Each structure stands twice: as C-alpha cells, then as structure tokens.
Amino acid sequence: MMRNSTLLLALLLLCAVNLSAKERQFYQIKIYHLKTAAQETLVDNYLEKAWLPALHRAGIKQVGVFKPVVTDTADIRIYVLIPYQSLEQFATLHQTLLTDKTLAANGAEYTDAPWNNIPYTRIESILLQAFPGMPVLEAPSLQSPKSERVYELRSYESPSEKYHVNKVKMFNTGDEIGIFKNLHFNAVFYASVISGPRMPNLMYMTTFNNKEDRDAHWKAFGADPKWKSLSALEEYAHNVSKSEITFLRPTNYSDL
C-alpha cells in the first residue's frame, strides 16, 4: 500500500512538472524585410485585412505588429509577434491557414503575387520559449496613442550555452523580472531563443508611453538597489557577450 502511494505521489509530481512546462508559451517573431514602400503597403494590407483575422479565427488572439521607430529605407522591416500555446499549435498553423477560405480570398493579392513582383525580400523567423518567471504573454497597459508608444525589443547573446543558462537564471531565480515588474516596465514577454540565426540568445520586450517615459524608467532601473546588488554578484559575471536594442512602434492594427 505504501509503495502504491509513493508511486501515485511521484506520478502526480511528474504531471505537475509537465503541466508547468505546457503553460509556458512559445513565441514566433517574424521579420519581413522589404525594399519598397509598395511592398510595405502590400504586406500591411495582407496582415491587417487577411492574416491577423485568420490567426484570430485559429484561436490566436493577441498578435503584435510593429515597425522600427526610425525606418531604414534600405531595409524596411515589419515585426510580427505571435504567441502559441504549444509547439504543436506552431507546427500545425500553416496547415490550418491553408484551409481558411476567407484568408485565401482576402489575401490573394499577397499570396498570388508573381515572381517578378514579390511582396518582400525575405522573411526571418525566430522561435522562443517563455521564461518560467513570466510564462505567458501580457498585453501592456499604456495610455498614450499608439503613434507615440515605444516598444523596446532587447536581445542578449551569451558567450556559450552555459552562460546563456546563467543569464536566464538571473532573470528568473535572481528575479531580474521582478525588478522590471516593480518599476512598471510593462513587459510583454521574456523568452529564450530555441531556433534562430543568433544563438545562444534570449529576448524580451518592454513598453512605454513615449521616449521620455522610456528614458525615465531606465534611469530608475540603473539606480535601483536590487539591480545594483544583483548585477554585482560574481556568479552572474560575463553572461552577456552582445546586446542589441530595437525600438519599435505598434501599427494601428496591432493587437498589442
């Protein structure tokens, strides 16, 4: 009887661990690289009128669409952030969309574009898994017009896989996430890159009402006693080899 009880307890603990893993969302960041304003208009129309509504019908309700605050005319970009409840949902989305007749009708100009008049140069894709400390995407609570908002996408590359695990630990066990939360950074997600062009790597997105709001928050972060204490710990030294910041602004049709 005791053996059966122990086995049952072990199974329950295993189920709890698996449930916790399942509750952590996966994110895809798609980056459309464009060369012309005409391509940008075509992709915008497709995303707004065809693709996002199709994702909503497929059960994906909060899709973010962003553009750089400062446009690079040589490489126009549109960033799309898609949350998934599981890798299976990610893997089967393409097939789901193929059967969506409304998408096919509303997106024909994009999907049926001829080879010599394509709507983009290339599409880049990054797949991520949410941190345990923030397992699901959160829509920001901002008061300013979308045209003024600043979304800050940060990428932290590590020297090795071991250092990457250490930096992720710093966010979760070290509670760097908690410091951001206490200072009201309005984070959308924190996640590890599990497939992408630059690895090992983690990425996260914080949001602000405007540029002044963003600068004030980071000034407070730099002066925060908890951050000073955490960043001074030797165990977290040298865990970032390269960082990159991209300032984005949501489109008027973005869910986020």
Helices and strands as residue ranges (DSSP letters): H 2-23, E 26-34, H 37-46, I 47-51, H 52-57, E 64-68, E 76-84, H 87-98, H 101-106, H 108-111, E 122-130, E 150-157, H 161-172, H 176-182, E 189-195, E 201-208, H 211-223, H 225-231, G 234-236, E 242-250
